[in-house]
Structure formats: structure tokens, C-alpha cells
Amino acid sequence: MLNKLSMNNSCTVPSQFDASGAFETCRVRRGRVLRLEEHLRRLRASLKTVGIFSWDEALARRELARAARGLKEGHVRIAVRRTGEPRILIHAHPGIPYSSRQRRQGVPLRTVPTRWPAGETAWAQAKTSERLSGVLARMEAPGVPEVLRLGPGGDVTEGTVSNLFFVREGALVTAPPWLGVLEGVTRARVIRAAKGLKIPVREVPFSRHDLFNAEEAFLTNVLMGILPVRELDGRRIGGRVPGPVTRKLTKRMGEE
């Protein structure tokens, strides 16, 4: 087993992560990996895109369950490398890096000059271990919890670790996958929840101007869930935070 998989409970990404591989971060609650099948489905798709066709998924499933067993609340990260041993690395992390205060008050965001590849670049839609563009983007706006990247045409795409939604004239708007947006597990849940609540969903390109004039906005990923946004580039977004649509979606997803 040890020549195939490495376990670690460090809170940092290890140097042996292969930049040409793929990874997933999964939330853990009461010793159980949440939405495991959705994560493994996306991991398989990412690995196929980067050309890794052989890995021991059964072993990964067993060890993910074992890593999660000791966590009351936290997350596990699985990475599959192209070369070297072990091929599969799993790291367990206690806790969630987002606070109840951020959920109540919302977070400030900044857009940065670092551009994100267009959707026609296949790897832009795969969750690869190569995270340099995200690291550089975060360096351009220190002190904020997340930054937004623009696509080649200047449209807003997503955060470095999150998807972005906003509300305009009662509709929920988010960037389309063909723009190079990662199809997040929580993003998909939000879209399903919105449709269940009869909230129109529009997957279309949009600009900073559209965001500045949004009624409300929020970020999503598996660790933050739904995280309200209170301002972008010094402009207040909407009124009350979290906004009414954000609250409805949060409640709906909590009932799943």
C-alpha cells in the first residue's frame, strides 16, 4: 500500500504534489466525506483531461474514509500524481478556514490583472495540481480572503478557489463553463437549489460593471458553502448582507 499512497495530516500542501496531476478537496463532517461520489466523478474527468488513465480508485476510497474517520469537522485532500511513488496522496486537515463572522458580514473581494485561460483551453476546466496562476493572483491583492480573475476578454470568471454568483433583477447569474470556469461541486448544488426555488439561473459572461450593480453576490466552494460578498474593489454590493436570495439558497441547501 505504501508504494501507492501516502497519508499526512499536515495543514500545508506538500512539495511532492505533482503539478501535472489532479486533486480534489472534500469536506468532512462527523467522520464522513461529504459528496464523495461527486468529487470522484470530477477527479476522474480531470485525470482523463491531463492524460492519467491508471490509478487505484478503490484504494483511494478506502483511505479517504480512513482519513476522515478521526475528523469531527474538517476536510481531506486527495491528489493523484503522474509519476513517482506514491501515486496517490491524501492529507487530512481539521477545521474549516472560514468563520461564522464572514458568513454573517460578508467578505470583500478584489479583481486582479492575472488573466485566466479561455474555456477552449481544455485544462482550464480540469482541477489540476498546477496552481501557479492562483498563487500569483493572490499575491496581487494581499489582505483579502479571495480575489477574482478575469478571462482573456475582460469578463469576470471566478475566484482562485471559488465560483461566483450574483443576483440581478431577481435572476441568479454565474459565468458559464465554456469561459474557463471550473464546475464546482457546490456550484452545481446552488444551481439545483435555485431551480428548485423557481429562481431563474443565467450562465452568461458578465463584467465588473454588472457586479458593481448587483443586488447581492456570493462565493461558493465545498469548504465555504455559500459565502456572502459585501464589496468588490471598494464598491458596496447590494444592501443587507446576506441578501434574501442568498439566505433562501443557504436554507435550501441546508435541507438537502
C-alpha positions in Angstrom: 0.0 0.0 0.0 2.7 2.5 0.9 4.1 2.4 -2.6 0.8 3.6 -3.9 -0.5 6.0 -1.3 0.8 8.5 1.3 -1.1 9.7 4.3 -0.4 13.0 6.0 -2.2 15.3 8.5 -0.3 18.4 7.7 -2.1 21.7 7.0 0.2 22.6 4.1 0.4 21.3 0.5 3.4 19.0 0.4 6.2 19.6 -2.1 5.7 16.1 -3.6 2.3 17.2 -5.2 2.8 16.8 -8.9 1.9 19.9 -10.8 0.8 17.8 -13.8 -1.6 15.7 -11.8 -5.1 16.5 -10.4 -6.7 16.8 -7.0 -9.9 17.3 -5.0 -10.7 18.8 -1.7 -13.6 17.2 0.2 -15.4 18.4 3.3 -15.7 16.1 6.2 -18.4 16.1 8.9 -18.7 13.7 11.8 -16.1 11.4 10.3 -17.7 11.2 6.8 -16.6 12.6 3.5 -19.4 14.6 2.1 -20.4 14.3 -1.6 -17.7 11.8 -2.3 -19.2 10.5 -5.5 -19.4 13.9 -7.0 -15.8 14.6 -6.1 -14.6 11.3 -7.5 -16.5 11.9 -10.7 -14.8 15.2 -11.2 -11.4 13.8 -10.3 -11.8 11.1 -12.9 -12.7 13.7 -15.5 -9.7 15.9 -14.5 -7.3 12.9 -14.7 -8.6 12.0 -18.1 -8.0 15.5 -19.4 -4.4 15.6 -18.1 -3.7 12.1 -19.5 -3.6 10.0 -16.3 -5.6 6.8 -17.1 -4.5 4.4 -14.4 -4.9 4.9 -10.6 -6.3 2.8 -7.8 -9.7 4.3 -7.1 -10.7 1.5 -4.7 -7.6 2.2 -2.6 -8.3 5.9 -2.6 -11.9 5.4 -1.5 -10.8 3.2 1.5 -8.1 5.6 2.6 -10.2 8.7 2.2 -12.7 7.0 4.5 -9.9 6.2 7.0 -8.5 9.7 6.9 -12.0 11.2 7.6 -12.8 8.9 10.4 -11.0 11.0 13.0 -12.3 14.4 12.0 -15.4 15.9 13.6 -15.3 18.9 11.2 -12.6 19.4 8.6 -11.5 18.4 5.1 -9.4 15.9 3.2 -7.4 16.5 0.1 -6.6 13.7 -2.4 -4.0 14.2 -5.2 -3.1 11.8 -8.0 0.4 12.2 -9.4 1.5 11.4 -12.9 4.8 9.9 -11.9 6.8 8.8 -8.8 5.7 6.9 -5.7 3.4 7.1 -4.0 1.0 8.0 -6.9 -1.9 8.9 -4.5 -1.6 11.4 -1.7 -4.2 12.0 0.9 -4.0 14.8 3.5 -6.4 15.3 6.4 -7.0 18.8 7.8 -9.0 19.6 10.9 -11.3 22.7 10.8 -12.8 24.9 8.1 -10.9 28.1 7.1 -14.0 30.3 7.0 -15.6 31.9 10.0 -19.2 32.5 11.1 -18.4 36.2 11.2 -17.6 36.1 7.5 -20.9 34.4 6.8 -22.8 37.0 8.8 -21.0 40.1 7.5 -19.8 39.0 4.1 -16.3 39.4 2.6 -14.5 42.0 0.5 -13.2 40.9 -2.9 -10.7 42.4 -5.4 -10.2 41.8 -9.1 -6.6 41.3 -10.2 -4.7 41.7 -13.5 -3.7 38.0 -13.7 -5.9 36.5 -16.5 -7.4 33.1 -16.5 -7.2 30.9 -19.7 -10.1 30.7 -22.0 -12.5 27.8 -21.9 -11.2 26.4 -25.2 -8.0 25.5 -23.2 -9.0 22.1 -22.0 -7.1 22.1 -18.8 -8.9 25.3 -17.6 -11.9 23.1 -16.7 -9.9 20.4 -15.0 -8.9 20.7 -11.4 -5.2 20.3 -11.9 -2.4 20.4 -9.2 -0.8 23.3 -11.1 -1.9 26.3 -9.1 0.6 29.0 -10.1 -1.9 31.4 -11.6 -3.9 31.3 -8.4 -0.8 31.9 -6.3 0.2 34.9 -8.4 -3.3 36.3 -8.4 -3.4 36.2 -4.6 -0.1 37.9 -4.4 -1.6 40.9 -6.3 -4.2 41.6 -3.6 -2.9 40.6 -0.2 -5.2 41.0 2.8 -8.5 39.9 1.2 -9.9 36.4 1.6 -10.4 35.9 -2.1 -9.7 37.6 -5.5 -11.5 37.4 -8.8 -9.8 36.6 -12.1 -10.7 38.0 -15.5 -10.8 36.0 -18.7 -9.0 36.9 -21.9 -11.8 39.3 -22.9 -12.1 41.0 -19.6 -15.1 39.1 -18.4 -15.2 38.1 -14.7 -14.6 34.3 -14.4 -14.2 33.0 -10.8 -12.1 33.2 -7.7 -8.8 31.4 -7.2 -10.6 28.7 -5.1 -14.3 29.5 -5.6 -17.1 30.1 -8.0 -19.0 33.4 -8.1 -22.7 34.1 -8.2 -24.7 37.4 -8.1 -28.3 38.4 -8.3 -29.6 40.9 -10.8 -33.3 41.6 -11.3 -34.3 38.5 -9.4 -32.2 36.1 -11.5 -29.1 34.2 -10.3 -26.1 34.8 -12.6 -22.8 32.9 -12.9 -20.1 32.6 -15.5 -20.6 29.6 -18.0 -18.1 26.7 -18.0 -17.0 27.5 -21.6 -15.5 30.7 -20.3 -12.9 28.5 -18.4 -14.8 28.2 -15.1 -14.4 25.1 -13.0 -17.7 23.3 -12.5 -17.6 23.2 -8.7 -19.5 20.7 -6.7 -21.1 23.4 -4.6 -21.8 25.5 -7.8 -23.9 22.6 -9.1 -25.7 22.3 -5.8 -26.6 26.0 -5.8 -27.9 25.9 -9.4 -30.1 22.9 -8.5 -31.3 24.6 -5.3 -32.2 27.8 -7.3 -34.2 25.8 -9.9 -36.0 24.1 -7.0 -36.9 27.5 -5.6 -38.0 28.7 -9.1 -35.2 31.3 -9.2 -34.1 31.9 -12.8 -30.5 30.9 -13.4 -28.4 32.5 -16.2 -25.0 31.2 -17.1 -23.6 34.1 -19.1 -20.5 36.2 -19.4 -20.5 39.4 -17.2 -18.3 42.3 -16.4 -17.2 44.1 -13.2 -19.9 46.8 -14.1 -22.5 44.1 -13.8 -21.1 43.0 -10.4 -20.9 46.6 -9.1 -24.6 46.9 -9.8 -25.7 43.5 -8.4 -28.4 43.2 -5.8 -26.3 40.6 -3.9 -23.4 38.3 -4.5 -21.7 35.3 -3.0 -18.9 32.8 -3.5 -19.1 29.0 -3.3 -16.9 26.0 -2.7 -17.2 22.9 -0.6 -15.5 24.4 2.4 -17.1 27.9 2.4 -20.5 26.6 1.2 -22.2 29.9 0.4 -20.1 32.9 1.5 -21.8 36.4 1.0 -19.8 39.2 -0.7 -20.2 42.7 0.8 -17.9 44.7 -1.6 -15.9 44.4 -4.7 -13.0 46.8 -5.5 -14.2 49.2 -2.9 -17.8 49.3 -4.1 -20.6 48.1 -1.8 -22.6 45.2 -3.3 -26.3 45.4 -2.7 -27.8 46.3 0.7 -28.3 43.8 3.5 -25.7 41.0 3.8 -26.5 38.2 3.3 -29.2 39.2 0.8 -32.6 37.5 0.6 -31.8 35.2 -2.3 -28.5 34.1 -0.6 -30.5 33.3 2.6 -33.1 31.3 0.7 -30.4 29.3 -1.1 -28.4 28.7 2.1 -31.5 27.4 3.8 -32.5 25.2 0.9 -29.0 23.6 0.7 -29.0 23.0 4.4 -32.2 21.0 4.0 -30.7 18.6 1.4 
